[in-house]
């Protein structure tokens, strides 16, 4: 088993998907900004390790999924604010 291939944090995909929806991508931001942003966002969220996406889709209650999406939104807003204030200095 290769841990980095078989296990991942479910929030990683949620964060990437939300950033794409917000048009925060390599086309609009440099890679250092995106890496910093993702680290700041993921560090605000509890880890939720999974092996297969389908398991989460099948077993997670809708209310929990919505809460996770709201947590991602909040963490992204907070991280963007932090990076904006940092860049002003």
Backbone as a chain_set.jsonl record, in Angstrom:
{"seq": "XXXXXXXXXXXXXXXXXXXXXXXXXXXXXXXXXXXXXXXXXXXXXXXXXXXXXXXXXXXXXXXXXXXXXXXXXXXXXXXXXXXXXXXXX", "coords": {"N": [[0.845, -1.185, 0.0], [0.567, 2.178, -0.847], [0.546, 4.891, 0.965], [0.154, 7.623, 0.265], [-1.081, 7.371, -2.173], [-3.354, 5.846, -1.749], [-4.876, 6.916, 0.317], [-6.516, 9.894, 1.157], [-7.262, 13.307, 2.077], [-10.535, 14.208, 2.312], [-11.417, 16.828, 2.231], [-9.605, 18.108, 0.567], [-10.353, 17.795, -2.149], [-12.831, 19.098, -2.067], [-12.014, 21.725, -1.52], [-10.412, 22.366, -3.775], [-12.346, 22.144, -5.799], [-14.156, 24.195, -5.036], [-12.49, 26.453, -5.246], [-12.079, 26.449, -8.001], [-14.703, 26.972, -8.84], [-14.865, 29.572, -7.939], [-13.223, 30.801, -9.663], [-10.525, 30.915, -9.019], [-7.706, 30.05, -9.969], [-4.852, 28.552, -11.652], [-4.782, 30.114, -13.85], [-5.54, 32.591, -12.998], [-4.144, 33.223, -10.686], [-0.835, 33.092, -9.223], [1.299, 30.175, -8.771], [2.518, 30.032, -6.235], [0.848, 31.626, -4.63], [-1.537, 30.127, -4.816], [-0.714, 27.719, -3.611], [-0.091, 28.613, -1.001], [-2.628, 29.555, -0.287], [-4.209, 27.183, -0.387], [-2.942, 25.657, 1.639], [-3.421, 27.289, 3.908], [-6.216, 27.234, 3.969], [-6.811, 24.441, 4.23], [-5.584, 23.92, 6.676], [-7.328, 25.073, 8.428], [-9.434, 23.397, 8.517], [-10.924, 20.335, 9.72], [-9.213, 17.222, 9.4], [-10.356, 14.744, 7.117], [-10.112, 11.761, 6.358], [-10.139, 9.536, 3.621], [-10.556, 6.668, 1.467], [-11.937, 6.155, -0.91], [-13.821, 8.208, -3.024], [-16.466, 7.609, -3.652], [-17.415, 6.293, -1.405], [-17.801, 8.346, 0.449], [-19.74, 9.856, -0.862], [-21.86, 8.073, -0.867], [-22.328, 7.353, 1.829], [-22.389, 9.669, 3.412], [-24.46, 11.886, 5.172], [-26.704, 14.33, 3.781], [-26.914, 16.768, 5.166], [-24.507, 16.863, 6.555], [-22.697, 17.006, 4.458], [-23.388, 19.527, 3.356], [-22.677, 21.14, 5.536], [-19.914, 20.735, 5.553], [-19.248, 21.944, 3.109], [-19.963, 24.59, 3.682], [-18.088, 25.094, 5.68], [-15.754, 24.987, 4.151], [-16.149, 27.202, 2.447], [-16.089, 29.301, 4.339], [-13.478, 29.002, 5.369], [-11.953, 29.508, 3.076], [-12.603, 32.206, 2.541], [-11.533, 33.391, 4.845], [-8.799, 32.747, 4.555], [-8.148, 34.054, 2.153], [-8.536, 36.689, 2.953], [-6.506, 36.885, 4.883], [-4.211, 36.525, 3.25], [-4.458, 38.718, 1.547], [-4.185, 40.867, 3.333], [-1.58, 40.33, 4.201], [-0.144, 40.731, 1.845], [-0.419, 43.459, 1.534], [1.35, 44.516, 3.296]], "CA": [[0.0, 0.0, 0.0], [1.224, 3.477, -0.841], [-0.387, 5.734, 1.701], [-0.171, 8.846, -0.46], [-1.933, 7.032, -3.316], [-4.577, 5.165, -1.339], [-5.611, 7.661, 1.336], [-6.403, 11.35, 1.035], [-8.175, 14.116, 2.864], [-11.715, 14.532, 1.504], [-11.517, 18.28, 2.089], [-8.747, 18.582, -0.526], [-11.168, 17.904, -3.369], [-13.834, 20.149, -1.874], [-11.335, 23.018, -1.626], [-10.042, 22.584, -5.177], [-13.586, 22.367, -6.554], [-14.679, 25.518, -4.694], [-11.598, 27.451, -5.842], [-12.391, 26.487, -9.434], [-15.981, 27.682, -8.971], [-14.603, 30.984, -7.67], [-12.249, 31.207, -10.679], [-9.21, 31.096, -8.41], [-6.977, 28.953, -10.598], [-3.528, 28.916, -12.165], [-4.977, 31.143, -14.87], [-5.784, 33.893, -12.369], [-3.211, 33.427, -9.561], [0.406, 32.328, -9.395], [1.305, 28.901, -8.043], [2.845, 30.262, -4.823], [-0.376, 32.095, -3.985], [-2.461, 28.993, -4.715], [-0.202, 26.778, -2.604], [-0.312, 29.241, 0.306], [-4.07, 29.58, -0.046], [-4.67, 25.823, -0.062], [-2.427, 25.28, 2.965], [-4.153, 28.046, 4.923], [-7.596, 26.728, 4.017], [-6.852, 23.079, 4.772], [-5.201, 23.942, 8.091], [-8.485, 25.512, 9.215], [-10.468, 22.365, 8.447], [-10.519, 19.066, 10.321], [-8.947, 16.215, 8.367], [-11.39, 13.725, 6.908], [-9.397, 10.865, 5.465], [-10.936, 8.523, 2.935], [-9.886, 5.943, 0.382], [-12.703, 6.26, -2.136], [-14.821, 9.277, -3.066], [-17.806, 7.034, -3.697], [-17.825, 5.991, -0.03], [-18.316, 9.573, 1.063], [-20.976, 10.228, -1.541], [-22.916, 7.128, -0.522], [-22.593, 7.237, 3.269], [-22.472, 10.946, 4.122], [-25.763, 12.559, 5.139], [-26.719, 15.599, 3.039], [-26.662, 17.87, 6.094], [-23.068, 16.884, 6.843], [-22.052, 17.482, 3.227], [-23.617, 20.973, 3.298], [-21.853, 21.765, 6.575], [-18.524, 20.709, 5.08], [-19.124, 22.965, 2.066], [-19.966, 25.897, 4.355], [-16.792, 25.214, 6.343], [-14.781, 25.305, 3.102], [-16.388, 28.6, 2.057], [-15.603, 30.169, 5.41], [-12.021, 28.887, 5.435], [-11.402, 30.196, 1.908], [-12.734, 33.657, 2.77], [-10.569, 33.76, 5.878], [-7.445, 32.636, 4.003], [-7.978, 35.143, 1.18], [-8.378, 37.919, 3.741], [-5.161, 36.843, 5.461], [-3.21, 36.737, 2.193], [-4.605, 40.1, 1.066], [-3.571, 41.739, 4.344], [-0.154, 40.056, 4.165], [0.427, 41.352, 0.642], [-0.434, 44.917, 1.708], [2.494, 44.912, 4.137]], "C": [[0.883, 1.238, 0.0], [0.242, 4.461, -0.239], [-0.792, 6.963, 0.911], [-1.025, 8.592, -1.703], [-3.297, 6.512, -2.891], [-5.456, 5.974, -0.386], [-5.425, 9.153, 1.075], [-7.474, 12.037, 1.878], [-9.328, 14.559, 1.95], [-11.846, 16.033, 1.264], [-10.664, 18.806, 0.935], [-9.552, 18.771, -1.805], [-12.237, 18.98, -3.244], [-13.216, 21.529, -2.057], [-11.0, 23.319, -3.083], [-11.287, 22.888, -6.014], [-14.138, 23.772, -6.287], [-13.81, 26.619, -5.289], [-11.842, 27.563, -7.344], [-13.707, 27.214, -9.684], [-15.795, 29.186, -8.804], [-13.624, 31.584, -8.684], [-10.916, 31.618, -10.058], [-8.39, 29.895, -8.849], [-5.6, 29.435, -11.031], [-3.623, 29.959, -13.274], [-5.122, 32.534, -14.266], [-4.811, 34.223, -11.237], [-1.939, 32.633, -9.807], [0.416, 31.11, -8.471], [1.658, 29.067, -6.573], [1.616, 30.717, -4.047], [-1.336, 30.93, -3.775], [-2.013, 27.987, -3.66], [-0.413, 27.33, -1.198], [-1.788, 29.213, 0.671], [-4.581, 28.198, 0.363], [-4.191, 25.373, 1.309], [-3.198, 25.994, 4.071], [-5.579, 27.528, 5.07], [-7.641, 25.365, 4.692], [-6.456, 23.027, 6.239], [-6.323, 24.431, 8.999], [-9.557, 24.425, 9.333], [-9.992, 21.076, 9.117], [-10.217, 18.05, 9.225], [-10.076, 15.192, 8.309], [-10.839, 12.753, 5.875], [-10.304, 9.774, 4.917], [-10.048, 7.772, 1.948], [-10.616, 6.196, -0.925], [-13.766, 7.35, -2.019], [-16.241, 8.717, -2.992], [-18.304, 6.68, -2.301], [-18.427, 7.213, 0.638], [-19.643, 9.969, 0.433], [-22.138, 9.345, -1.094], [-23.31, 7.195, 0.95], [-22.783, 8.56, 3.998], [-23.88, 11.537, 4.029], [-25.647, 13.922, 4.445], [-26.401, 16.781, 3.959], [-25.172, 17.993, 6.411], [-22.296, 17.419, 5.636], [-22.206, 19.003, 3.105], [-22.786, 21.704, 4.335], [-20.388, 21.809, 6.153], [-18.3, 21.775, 4.007], [-19.134, 24.362, 2.665], [-18.64, 26.136, 5.079], [-15.707, 25.591, 5.342], [-14.932, 26.758, 2.669], [-15.812, 29.563, 3.081], [-14.077, 30.164, 5.481], [-11.358, 29.605, 4.253], [-11.476, 31.71, 2.099], [-11.705, 34.145, 3.781], [-9.138, 33.745, 5.33], [-7.172, 33.736, 2.986], [-7.769, 36.463, 1.91], [-6.975, 37.987, 4.331], [-4.112, 37.157, 4.411], [-3.271, 38.161, 1.643], [-3.939, 41.065, 2.042], [-2.051, 41.553, 4.37], [0.504, 40.778, 2.979], [0.432, 42.869, 0.723], [0.777, 45.406, 2.481], [3.74, 44.983, 3.366]], "O": [[1.84, 1.325, 0.769], [-0.762, 4.817, -0.855], [-1.971, 7.315, 0.888], [-1.632, 9.525, -2.229], [-4.288, 6.714, -3.593], [-6.66, 5.731, -0.3], [-4.316, 9.615, 0.807], [-8.445, 11.422, 2.32], [-9.1, 15.212, 0.932], [-12.329, 16.459, 0.215], [-10.978, 19.858, 0.378], [-9.438, 19.802, -2.467], [-12.519, 19.693, -4.206], [-13.819, 22.405, -2.677], [-11.277, 24.416, -3.569], [-11.271, 23.795, -6.845], [-14.544, 24.462, -7.222], [-14.334, 27.616, -5.785], [-11.814, 28.663, -7.896], [-13.817, 27.988, -10.635], [-16.483, 29.978, -9.447], [-13.244, 32.749, -8.566], [-10.265, 32.554, -10.522], [-8.379, 28.857, -8.188], [-5.232, 30.587, -10.802], [-2.631, 30.615, -13.593], [-4.862, 33.537, -14.931], [-4.67, 35.389, -10.87], [-1.955, 31.624, -10.513], [-0.358, 31.03, -7.517], [1.152, 28.319, -5.736], [1.371, 30.25, -2.935], [-1.885, 30.762, -2.686], [-2.833, 27.464, -2.905], [-0.861, 26.609, -0.306], [-2.153, 28.888, 1.801], [-5.303, 28.067, 1.351], [-4.954, 24.77, 2.064], [-3.586, 25.371, 5.059], [-6.084, 27.402, 6.186], [-8.421, 25.156, 5.622], [-6.945, 22.172, 6.977], [-6.272, 24.224, 10.212], [-10.471, 24.528, 10.151], [-8.803, 20.758, 9.087], [-10.913, 18.026, 8.209], [-10.666, 14.832, 9.328], [-11.069, 12.903, 4.675], [-11.112, 9.179, 5.631], [-8.935, 8.197, 1.64], [-9.976, 6.43, -1.95], [-14.512, 7.405, -1.042], [-17.109, 9.295, -2.339], [-19.504, 6.76, -2.041], [-19.449, 7.117, 1.317], [-20.567, 10.376, 1.136], [-23.267, 9.817, -0.959], [-24.491, 7.104, 1.282], [-23.299, 8.565, 5.115], [-24.429, 11.672, 2.935], [-24.608, 14.579, 4.521], [-25.685, 17.698, 3.557], [-24.644, 19.1, 6.522], [-21.353, 18.195, 5.788], [-21.239, 19.692, 2.782], [-22.244, 22.773, 4.053], [-19.703, 22.809, 6.373], [-17.263, 22.439, 4.005], [-18.393, 25.233, 2.209], [-18.13, 27.256, 5.088], [-14.841, 26.415, 5.639], [-13.936, 27.47, 2.539], [-15.129, 30.525, 2.729], [-13.46, 31.218, 5.638], [-10.315, 30.238, 4.418], [-10.5, 32.413, 1.841], [-11.082, 35.189, 3.591], [-8.357, 34.65, 5.622], [-6.074, 34.293, 2.961], [-6.917, 37.263, 1.523], [-6.33, 39.034, 4.282], [-3.218, 37.969, 4.651], [-2.238, 38.741, 1.311], [-3.215, 41.972, 1.631], [-1.315, 42.525, 4.543], [1.581, 41.36, 3.114], [1.225, 43.51, 0.033], [1.187, 46.559, 2.348], [4.792, 45.301, 3.921]]}, "num_chains": 1, "name": "protein.A"}
